[in-house]
């Protein structure tokens, strides 16, 4: 900022120096006395370029967007815009039954706390994170003016880690909301919340990146910022320099830490993520109207384009989403998509990876028509598909993949050089797990190899599909994870 101010000051000084009359004064020629005879010939006047029109004095010009300067105190500050939003930032405390040994007391105890922000003062609507309210039976909201209210949980969306609370209270403030699609990397950003047991805290940084994904959720299009965010900031707002809401802080990337509020081993390393208002407001609207989020599907299993896969496809790009499989009769099949197509744009938005596609589909109500740009055999094609209503099925079987419990399964790739003394590896590979799904909640992870369903051995996709269809209700999956074997219960 100081550099910008210095340059602005230099520009003003330059204008002052170039104003008419600001240079050295020219001494006027003396008027000859009347008695002195005029010279016989007047020498020709040398050519002078016409002077430019005089610029108005800088003091008379008011910049359209003046620097945030408090003239009375003589300091630069963003307080003017931010102070309007700070009263709308609240502390959320979740109470419930203790997860440890019971003491015999029935009164709910505090489980965790986080932050939230009021987006509708008239209705008392507060937005926070799902992991802040997870497991709670009672919720309280602390205001900056010292008031304390009980809150009602309206609904949650695990895929985006968003929760909506409601309080009945007079004289509330609300934050102004701006479209996150207007953001640019390098914009100033301010995180507000109640970190590490402190009172309301404001930190400043910049927008470090946009469209971040690959963090494990099904609907991913995060804002990345280096504003200091720590445990307790969960659910608090990310504001722009005018105090307007651009996202909800939800997780950090830190050595040895989990998402905010999920672990206490990590600290702020300058990498934090927020759910942008583009996704947030869709989710909140669905929760307020229906109590849950209704999403559509396109019937395609997506994977991310990596440098290795790009070389295998003979491509000169490393950004895109690979169609891994297409479900028969799905919108993706009707649109003409095939296995190994590379989606590069969806709904006129660039696709960075599979998360980009999931983010767009995740906020597209059923019936929405999405234009698609994709590559096939290094040639660009366009199509459009219509998002379909999700049909609740236990197992969706595609040509080369299976989806069940929110996880995608594919056959194991053959080992090119097996060891002579090693038994051939059998089972089915877990390719991806959708955030908030039944599989995710029970800790099934991408890279796991399913070897048994219940008591039935699984050696291929057909065997997995048959075992899952036959084993209704809760299902126990035996999976190989590295050198260990674990059992995971799904479908409860």
N, C-alpha and C positions, 0 to 999 in steps of 0.2 A: 504494500500500500504506500509505503514511504517513497518508493521509486516513482509510482504514478503521481504522487503529490509533487515530487521534485520536478518531474517533466511538465506537469501542468503549470507550476510556477515559472519554469523557464519559458514556456510558451507565452505566458502573460508578459514576462519581461521583454520578450522579443517583439511583441505587439507594441509595447510602449516605446521601444527604441525606434520603431519604424513609423511612428505617427508623425504627421507633418508638424514641423516646428520643434520636434524633440531632438533634432541634431544640432550642429553648431550653427549659431546665428550668422547670417550673411550681412556684412556692413553695406548699407545703401550707398550708391554713388552720390557725391555732393552735387548739388544743383549749381551750374555755372552762374556767376554774377550776371546781372542784366547788362552791364557795360561791356562784358567780354563778348566779342563777336563769335558767332557760331562757326564751327569748323566748316570748311568748304564742302567736305564730303563726310557723310556718316557711314562708318564701316558697317558691313552687313551683320545683322544679329545672328549669332550662331544658333543652329537648330537645337531646340530642347524638346525632349519627349514630353508629351502631356502627362501631368501628374495624375496618379490614380485618385479616385474620389476618396475623400478623407473618411477613414473608418471611425465609427462611434467609439468614444472612450470606453475602455473595458468596464468601468464602474457602472455604465448605463446598460450593460448586457447581463441578463440573468440566465444562467444555464438552464436548459430544460430539465435536467436531472442533476441538481447540485450535489456536491460531495456531502456526506453525512457529517456535518461540522456543527458543533455546539458553540456558537460565537460567545455566549455568556461565559462559559467555562474555558473556552479556548482549546477544545479537544475534539478529535474525530471520534464519532460514536455511532453505533447502530441501535442504540437504546430506543430511539423514537419509534421505530417500527416494531421492534421486538417486544417492548413493554405492553403493547396492546394484546399480545398473544399469551404472555406468561400467566395471567390469571386463569387461563383455560387449561393449563397443564396441571394434572392432579397426580396424587400418589394412590395406587391401588394396592390394597392388602387382601390376600386370599386366606380364608380360614376354612378348616375342615378337620377331619379325624386324623390323628397322628399316624404317620406311616410306620412308626416304631412300636415298641411294646405299649400296651394300653395301661393307663393309670386308673381306669374305672370311671373317669370323669366324662360326662356327656357333652359338656360345653366345647364348641369347636375352638381349635387353637390356630394361631397364625402358621401357615405353611410356607408362603413366600410373598414377596411384595415386588411391585414394579411401578411403572408409570402409565399414564394415559392422557388423552387429550379430548376436550369437549368439542364436538363438531356441530352440535345442534343444541343451543342453549334453551330454546323454548321447550323441546321434548326431553332435555336432560340426557342426550345420547353421548356416550363416551366410547372411544376406540382404544383398545389395548392389544396385547398379544395373547394368543391362546395359551402359550406356556406360562403366562402369568396367572391365569385363572384355572389352569388344569388341576383337577382333583379337589376343587373347592366346593363347599356347600353354602358358604356365606362370603359376601364381599363388602368391603368398606372403602370409601373414597374420602381422602383428605384434601381439602381445598387450601389454597395459599392464604386465604383470609382466616384460617383456623377452624372453619366449620368441618364437621364430620358427618357423612351420610352413609346409610346402607344402600347397596346397589343390587339391582336385579340383572341376572345374566340373560340377555336377549338371545344370543346364539354365538356359535364359534365356527371357524373354518380352519381345519387343521392343515390343509394343503398350503395355505398362505400364512398360517400362524396369526390369524386375526380373530379378535373377539370383540363383541359389542356389549356394553353395559348400559343400564339406564338408572338415573336417580330422579327423585322428585325434590326439587329445590328451587327457590326463587333467586332472582338476581345472579344468574350465571353468565359467564363470558364464553365466547366461542371463538375458535380460530378461523381465519380466512383460508380458503383452500384454493390452490392453483394447480393447473394441469401439469403433471410431471413431464409430459412430452415436450414442454418448452425449455427444459433444463439443458445446460451445456456443461461439459467437463471444464472445470476451472471456476464455476460459479461458487460464491461463498455459501456455506451451509452452517447451521447452528443446531446442535442437539440439546434438548432440554429434558430433564428428568430428575430422578431421585437416586443417584448412584451410591452404592456402598454405604447405605445408611445415612447419607447426608441429606440436608434440606434441598429444596429446588436448586439445581445447578445448570448453568449455561456454558457450553463449550463451542468453540468455533473451528471450522476447517474449510475444506473445499469439496466440491464434487470430484471425486477421484476417478470415477468411471460410471458408465450407464449400461444397462442391459446385462448385468452380471448374473451368471447362472452356474450350474454344476455344484450346488451346495446341498443337494439331496431332496429338494421339494419338487412337487409336480408342477407347480405354477411359479416360474422363476423369471424375474426381470428386475433384479435388485438395483438400487442406487448404492454405489460404494462411496464412502466418505472417510476422511481422516480426522473428522471431529472426534474428540475424546468421548468414547462410549464405553461404559462399564456395567457390571452386574447391577441391576436396579434401574437402568435406563430402558429396559425392555418395555415396549409399548408407548414410549414417549415420542414426541414429534420431532421430525427433522424439518427445520424452517429455512426459508430463504432469507436474504438480507433485509427484506421488508416485513419479516415476521409471518409469512404465509406458509401454510402446511404444504410440504412437497412429498413427505413420506413418513412412515412409522418405523422407528428403530427396532430391529428384531434380532440381530445376531452380530457376532464379531468373529474374526479369524485371529486366533491367538495361540501361541505355543502351549499345548496341553489343556486347552479350554474347550468347553462345549458352547452351544448357543447361549445367549444371555439368560441367566436364571437357571440354566440346566447344570451348571458346574461352577466351582469357585476356585479352580486351579489356575486359570489364565487371567491375564490383565490386558489392558489396552495396548495394542501394537500399531495403532493407526490404521486399521482396516476394519471398518464396520459396514453393515448392510442394512438397508431400509426398504420396506415394501413401498413402491411408488404409489402416488394417489391414483394413477391410471387404473391400477389393479385394486387398490384399497377401496375406492368409492364404489366400484362394481360389487365387490364382496359385501360391503356394509349395506348397500341397497338391497341385495338379495336376502341378507339376514334379517333386515328390518321388515321386509315384505313377506318373506316365507319362513323365517326362522332358521333357514339353512341355505346353502348355495347349490343351485341346480346348474350343472355343467353339461355341455354336450360332448360328443366324441366324433372322431373322424374314422376310426377303425384302422389306424396304422400304428405300428410300433416304431418309434423313432430312436435313432442313435446319433451321437455327435460325430462330425467329421473331424478327424485328427490328421496330423501331418503324415503319419504312417498310412492311414487309409487313403488320403489324398494321392499319395504316390502310387498306391495300388490301383486307384481309379485313373491314373494318368492326368490328374487335375493340377492346376497351378494355383489353387486356392485352399485355404485351410479353415474356412468358415462356412458352415452349412449344417444341415441335418440330413442324415441318411435314413431312407425308408428301409427298415429291417424286415418288415413283413406287412402284408395287407390282408385284413379279414374279409373273407368272401361276403359279398352283398353289402359291404360298408360304403359310406360316402367316399372314402379314399379310392376304393375300387371303381366306383361309378365315375370318379373324376379322371380315371386312367392312370393313377399312380401305380408303380410297380416296385418290387424289391430292388434296392441299390440306386433308386432315383435320389438325387441330391437337391433338397429344397433350399433355395437361396433367398427367397423373399416370400412373405405371407402377409396379406392385407397391406401391401405396400410398405412393409417394415423389413429391414434386413434381418436375416437369420444368422446368428452366431453359432448356435448349436441346437441340440434337441430341446433345451430349456426354452429357447426363444419361441419355438413352435408351441410348446405346452402353455407358455404364458399367453399367447394370442388365443388359442383354443379355450383356455381356462376361463377367459372372461367373455367368451362368445356364447350368447344364449342359443339354445337349439333353434334351428331354422336360419341362422346367420350364414350368408354366402361369403366365403373367403377366397379371394383371388390368390393363386399360387404361381410362383416362378420356380422352375426346377431344371436340373441338368440330367440328361440321359445320353450316355455315350458321347460326352463332351459337347452336346448340342443343347441349346436353351429352348425350353418349351413353356407354355403358359396353360393354365387350366383354372378351374374354380370348383370348390366343393361346398356342400351345404352341411353344416354341423347338425348331427342327429341327436335325438334324445337318448340319454343313457338308459339302456335296458338292464335291469338288475339280473345279471347272470353269474352263476358261480364260477364257471370256467368258459373263457372265450378261446376257441381253437382256430388258429390261422394256419397258413401253409407251412411256415417254418418257425412259428413261435406260439406260445400259449400265455394267456394272461389270466391270473387268478389272485384274489386277495390283494390286488393292487401291485402285484409283482409280475414281471415278464420273464419267461423261461425260454431258453433255446438249447438245442442239442450241443453237446461238447464238440469242440473242434478236434479233428483227429491229430494225434501226436505224430510229428514227422519222423522223429528219431527216438522211438521208445527204447528204454534200457532193457537189455536181455533178461535181467533178473527181476524186473518190475512187472507186476500184474497190470493189465490194461485198465485205464481209468474209466469207470462207468458212472452214469448219473446224468442229471440235467442241470445246466448252468443258469443261475439267477442273473439276468442281464441288467435289470434295473428295478428299483422299488420306489413307488410314488410316496411322497411325503404325506403323512397323515393317514395313510392307508392301514388296513388291518395288518398287513405284512410288516410295515414300518414300525407300528406300535409294538410288535412282538419281536423286533430286532432282526428280522430277516434282512440280509444285506446283499448288494450286488457283489458277485464273485463267489457266493456260496454255491456249493454243488449238492443238489438234492439227490440222495441215494435211496431213500425209503419214504413211503407215505403209509403211515400206520405200520403194519407188519408186512407190507408188500414192497418188494425190491423194485427200484425204478432204474431202467437202463437207457430209455430213450423217451422222446416226447409223447409217442403214442401210449407208452406205459404210464407216464405221468398223468395224461388226460384221463385214461381209464380209471386210475387209482383215485384221482380227485373226484370224479363223477360218482364213483361207488361209495366213497367215504364221506357221507353227508354229516353236517354238524361240525363239531370241533375236529380238526385234523392235526395230527402230529407229523411234522416233517423232520426227518433225520438228515442233517446237512453236514458236509465236510467243509471246514473252514480252516484253510492252511493245514496244520498238522493235527488239529483237534476235530472231534466230532461232537456236535451238539444237537439237542432236540428242541424244536420250536413248535408251539401250539398256535394254530391260526384258525380262523373261521368260527370264533366263539360267539 
